[in-house]
Amino acid sequence: MRVAPVEIFADTTNAAVMRHPGRQFPGVLVQGDTLRSLCCMADDVCSALDRSSEAYENANRLRNRLWSYLNDYKAVLDGHGLPLPFSDRGTFT
């Protein structure tokens, strides 16, 4: 872990806008529990779509990206000995 200053443009709950050092454009900080909720919503969307449709392909790519971010997030917290801000029981990724 390292500590670095960030520019905070908006402190919006669950979606703060900030610029990481060395980046040209700001990004959005999504809290871990919110990210997990987005993953679950993406799962619901994919299960409601016809698997042979283009919409499903796009939704599934989005779902996979979100779950990838969440898995990285969980690995980082685990690596630093931090608890998850949500229950992870019954989740298969």
N, C-alpha and C positions, 0 to 999 in steps of 0.2 A: 504494500500500500504506500502511496505517496500523497502528500498534501500539496495542492496547487490552487492559486486563486482562479475563480471563474467569474465571468460577468453575468449577473442575473438581470434579465430584462423584465421578467414577470414571475412572481411567486405564486402562480395559480395552483391551487390544490390539485394534486395528482397529475399535473402537467406543467411544471415550471419550465420557462424558456430561458436557457442559459447558453453561453458560449464557452466551450472548453478551450484552454490555452492552446494556441497554435492552429486553431480552426478559423476559417474565414466567416462561416455562418453559424448562427446559434442552432441549438437542437432543443428537443423537448425531453425533459426528465420524466419518465413514467415510473411511478412507484411499483414495487414488486407485486403487491397484492392486486393492483390494477392490471398489470401485465398478465397475471394469471387469469383474471376475469376475462380479458380480451382473448386469451388462448381458448378458454372454455366456450366463449361465444363463437369463435371461429370453428370449433368442433361442431357446435350446434348447426351452424350454417352449412358446413360440409355434409352433415348427415341429412339435411333437408333437400339437398340438390341431387339431381341425376348424375351419377358418376361418369357418364359418357358425355356430359355437356362441357362446353368451354367455360361456363360459369363455375362449374365444379373445379376444373383445372386451376383457374385463377384463385378461387377461394382456398384450395388445398395448398397452393404455393404460399399464400398469405399465412395460412395456419402453420405450415412448416417453419416459416421464418419466425413467427411469433414464438412457437415452442422452442426454437433454437435459441432465441434471446433469453427465454425463461430458463432453459437448461444451463446456459452460460451464467446467468444470474445466480442460480442455485449453487453451481459449482464454486463461484467466487465467494459467496457467503459461507459455504461449507469450508473452503480453504482458509477462511479467516475466523472460523469458529463462531459464526453468527447464526442465530436462529432464523428460520423463514418467517415472514410476516403473514403466513397462511398455512392451513393444514394441507399437507401433501399426501395424505392417506388416500388410496384408491386412484391415484393418478398414474397413468401409464404413458410414458413418452418415449 
